[in-house]
Amino acid sequence: MLDILFRDDFMVAIDKPSGLLVHRTTLDRHETEFAVQRLRDQIGQRVWPVHRLDRGTSGVLVFALNPEAAHALAQQFAAHLPAKRYLAVVRGHPPEAGDIDHPLRRIDDAIDPRAAREGAEPVAAQPALTRYRRRAVAEMPVAIDRYPASRYALVEAMPLTGRTHQIRRHLKHIAHPIIGDATYGKGAHNRYVATLCDEPRLLLACIHMHIRHPVSGEDIALRCRPGNAFEQLAQVFGWDAALLSPA
């Protein structure tokens, strides 16, 4: 059963588990289970996805319950109006806070399959901005790569634009890739941390979102926990207070 965070006659929000695709996509033609399908079957009515989370990312995911609400919510996301906060575990110790202002090119996905098509014209990079702050750090006496110890940090990230894989690509850009990221991260660190939390997942979770109700315009705050893998790591790294601090 999916964990429902909010539901009324117009919209529903869930805590999407890591590993679940939002809907059918060209990224995995063989997948047969999606959040859209599972939620529809669970609540017994059609749902309309209005934004996306990467397959490996967990957390707040919003659906509309009719076409009019879908249009209103999709407009908010297109204008980057919902305020979103993510937690990530990254390699290394980034600065305490900062803005990553780095344009990103469109990449091949279900929405823009032409981006990586052979022979297609290059697609211009789009402005992309992510604000972050460091919540906690840890250092483990384990040699990985060329360093005698391994450093990690708990980071809160706030994307101010909505590019594909934005947080993942931006954190890699500042040399602090997210743990568990098979595309942009480091395999040795991914494998080591997976042994600590007993779950080889992308350690990125949308834990908080402010959104306007599509009919009333009321501000709705949606929150969820980051997940078991984060909580197990918090015990190992001594991050319990930092993990549970208000967003």
C-alpha positions as CSV (number, residue, x, y, z in Angstrom):
1,M,0.0,0.0,0.0
2,L,1.2,3.5,-0.8
3,D,1.4,5.9,2.0
4,I,-1.2,8.7,1.3
5,L,-0.1,12.1,2.7
6,F,-3.1,14.1,1.6
7,R,-6.4,13.5,-0.2
8,D,-9.5,15.3,-1.1
9,D,-11.9,15.5,-4.1
10,F,-9.3,17.2,-6.3
11,M,-5.8,16.0,-5.5
12,V,-3.9,13.3,-3.7
13,A,-0.3,13.2,-2.5
14,I,1.7,10.1,-1.7
15,D,5.1,9.1,-0.3
16,K,6.6,7.4,-3.3
17,P,9.0,4.6,-2.5
18,S,12.4,4.5,-4.0
19,G,12.6,2.2,-7.1
20,L,9.0,2.9,-8.3
21,L,8.6,4.7,-11.6
22,V,5.9,7.4,-11.7
23,H,4.5,6.2,-15.1
24,R,5.5,4.3,-18.2
25,T,8.6,5.7,-19.9
26,T,11.2,4.9,-22.5
27,L,13.7,4.6,-19.7
28,D,12.5,1.1,-18.9
29,R,10.3,-0.5,-21.5
30,H,10.1,-3.7,-19.5
31,E,8.8,-2.3,-16.2
32,T,5.2,-3.3,-15.5
33,E,4.5,-1.5,-12.2
34,F,4.1,2.3,-11.8
35,A,2.9,4.7,-9.1
36,V,0.0,5.8,-11.4
37,Q,-1.3,2.3,-11.6
38,R,-0.7,1.4,-8.0
39,L,-2.4,4.5,-6.7
40,R,-5.4,4.1,-9.1
41,D,-5.9,0.6,-7.9
42,Q,-5.5,1.6,-4.3
43,I,-8.1,4.4,-4.3
44,G,-10.3,3.1,-7.0
45,Q,-10.3,6.0,-9.3
46,R,-8.2,7.6,-12.1
47,V,-5.3,9.8,-11.2
48,W,-3.3,12.3,-13.3
49,P,0.4,12.8,-12.6
50,V,1.4,16.5,-12.6
51,H,5.1,16.2,-11.9
52,R,7.8,13.6,-11.6
53,L,10.3,12.1,-9.3
54,D,13.2,10.0,-10.6
55,R,12.7,6.3,-10.1
56,G,15.3,6.1,-7.3
57,T,14.1,9.2,-5.5
58,S,11.5,8.7,-2.8
59,G,9.1,11.2,-1.2
60,V,6.3,13.6,-1.9
61,L,4.5,13.0,-5.2
62,V,1.3,14.8,-6.2
63,F,-1.5,13.6,-8.5
64,A,-4.7,15.3,-9.6
65,L,-8.1,13.6,-9.5
66,N,-9.7,15.3,-12.5
67,P,-8.5,17.0,-15.7
68,E,-9.2,20.6,-14.4
69,A,-7.2,20.1,-11.2
70,A,-4.4,18.4,-13.3
71,H,-4.2,21.5,-15.5
72,A,-4.0,23.9,-12.5
73,L,-1.4,21.8,-10.7
74,A,0.7,21.3,-13.8
75,Q,0.8,25.0,-14.4
76,Q,2.2,25.5,-10.9
77,F,5.0,23.0,-11.5
78,A,5.7,24.5,-15.0
79,A,6.2,27.9,-13.3
80,H,8.4,26.3,-10.5
81,L,5.9,27.6,-7.8
82,P,5.8,24.6,-5.4
83,A,8.6,24.9,-2.8
84,K,10.4,21.6,-2.5
85,R,13.0,20.4,0.0
86,Y,15.0,17.2,-0.5
87,L,17.5,15.3,1.7
88,A,20.5,13.7,0.2
89,V,23.6,11.8,1.4
90,V,26.6,12.9,-0.5
91,R,30.3,12.0,-0.8
92,G,32.7,14.4,0.9
93,H,32.1,17.5,2.9
94,P,30.6,20.3,0.9
95,P,30.5,23.9,2.1
96,E,28.0,24.7,4.8
97,A,25.6,26.4,2.3
98,G,25.5,27.7,-1.3
99,D,23.8,28.1,-4.6
100,I,24.6,25.9,-7.5
101,D,23.8,28.1,-10.6
102,H,24.8,25.9,-13.5
103,P,22.9,25.5,-16.7
104,L,21.8,21.9,-17.7
105,R,21.1,20.4,-21.1
106,R,18.0,18.4,-21.7
107,I,18.7,14.7,-21.5
108,D,16.9,11.7,-23.1
109,D,13.8,10.8,-21.1
110,A,10.1,10.1,-21.6
111,I,9.3,13.8,-22.2
112,D,12.1,14.7,-24.5
113,P,13.3,11.5,-26.4
114,R,14.8,13.6,-29.2
115,A,17.4,15.1,-26.9
116,A,19.9,12.2,-27.3
117,R,18.8,11.0,-30.7
118,E,21.7,10.3,-33.1
119,G,21.9,13.1,-35.5
120,A,19.7,15.5,-33.6
121,E,20.7,19.1,-33.4
122,P,22.4,20.1,-30.0
123,V,19.9,21.3,-27.4
124,A,20.9,24.5,-25.6
125,A,21.5,24.3,-21.9
126,Q,18.7,25.7,-19.7
127,P,19.2,27.8,-16.6
128,A,19.2,25.7,-13.4
129,L,19.5,26.8,-9.8
130,T,19.7,24.6,-6.7
131,R,20.1,26.0,-3.2
132,Y,21.6,23.7,-0.5
133,R,22.8,23.6,3.1
134,R,24.8,21.0,4.9
135,R,23.0,19.5,7.9
136,A,25.7,17.1,9.2
137,V,29.0,15.4,8.3
138,A,30.7,12.1,9.1
139,E,34.1,10.5,8.5
140,M,34.6,6.7,8.5
141,P,38.0,5.1,8.9
142,V,37.6,3.2,5.6
143,A,40.0,3.6,2.7
144,I,38.1,4.0,-0.6
145,D,39.9,5.1,-3.8
146,R,43.1,7.0,-2.8
147,Y,42.0,8.4,0.5
148,P,42.6,6.7,3.9
149,A,39.2,7.7,5.3
150,S,35.8,8.3,3.7
151,R,33.7,11.4,4.2
152,Y,30.0,11.9,3.8
153,A,27.5,14.6,4.5
154,L,23.7,15.0,4.9
155,V,22.6,17.8,2.6
156,E,19.3,19.6,2.3
157,A,18.6,20.7,-1.3
158,M,16.0,23.1,-2.7
159,P,15.7,23.1,-6.5
160,L,14.5,26.5,-7.7
161,T,14.1,25.2,-11.2
162,G,12.9,21.9,-12.5
163,R,15.4,20.3,-14.8
164,T,15.8,16.5,-15.3
165,H,18.0,15.0,-12.6
166,Q,18.8,18.6,-11.5
167,I,19.9,17.9,-7.9
168,R,21.8,14.8,-8.9
169,R,23.7,16.6,-11.7
170,H,24.3,19.8,-9.6
171,L,25.7,17.9,-6.7
172,K,28.0,16.0,-9.0
173,H,29.0,19.4,-10.6
174,I,30.4,20.6,-7.2
175,A,32.2,17.2,-6.8
176,H,29.8,15.9,-4.1
177,P,27.7,13.2,-5.9
178,I,24.8,11.6,-4.1
179,I,25.4,8.2,-2.6
180,G,23.6,5.4,-4.4
181,D,23.5,7.3,-7.7
182,A,24.6,4.7,-10.4
183,T,24.7,7.4,-13.1
184,Y,26.5,10.3,-11.5
185,G,28.0,8.9,-8.4
186,K,31.0,6.7,-7.4
187,G,30.4,2.9,-7.4
188,A,32.8,2.1,-4.6
189,H,31.2,4.6,-2.2
190,N,27.7,3.5,-3.3
191,R,28.6,-0.1,-2.5
192,Y,30.2,0.7,0.9
193,V,27.3,2.8,2.1
194,A,24.8,0.2,1.0
195,T,26.4,-2.2,3.5
196,L,25.7,0.3,6.3
197,C,22.1,0.9,5.6
198,D,21.3,-2.5,4.1
199,E,19.5,-0.9,1.2
200,P,21.2,-0.1,-2.1
201,R,19.1,2.9,-3.1
202,L,19.6,6.4,-4.3
203,L,19.9,8.5,-1.1
204,L,17.7,11.3,-2.3
205,A,14.2,12.0,-0.9
206,C,11.7,14.8,-1.3
207,I,10.6,15.3,2.3
208,H,8.7,18.6,2.1
209,M,6.6,20.5,-0.4
210,H,4.4,23.6,-0.3
211,I,1.8,23.7,-3.0
212,R,-1.4,25.7,-3.7
213,H,-4.6,23.8,-3.7
214,P,-5.8,23.6,-7.4
215,V,-9.3,24.9,-6.5
216,S,-9.2,26.8,-3.2
217,G,-5.7,28.2,-3.6
218,E,-5.0,27.3,0.0
219,D,-1.3,26.6,0.8
220,I,-0.9,22.9,1.6
221,A,2.2,21.6,3.3
222,L,3.1,18.0,2.5
223,R,5.7,16.2,4.5
224,C,7.1,12.7,4.8
225,R,10.0,10.9,6.4
226,P,13.1,10.3,4.3
227,G,12.9,6.5,4.6
228,N,14.5,3.6,6.4
229,A,17.9,3.8,4.6
230,F,18.4,7.4,5.8
231,E,17.3,6.5,9.3
232,Q,19.7,3.5,9.5
233,L,22.6,5.7,8.2
234,A,21.7,8.4,10.8
235,Q,22.3,5.9,13.5
236,V,25.6,4.8,12.1
237,F,26.8,8.4,11.4
238,G,25.2,10.0,14.5
239,W,22.9,12.1,12.4
240,D,19.6,11.5,14.3
241,A,19.0,15.1,15.4
242,A,20.1,16.5,12.0
243,L,17.8,14.1,10.1
244,L,14.7,14.9,12.1
245,S,15.2,18.7,12.4
246,P,12.4,20.7,10.8
247,A,12.8,21.5,7.1
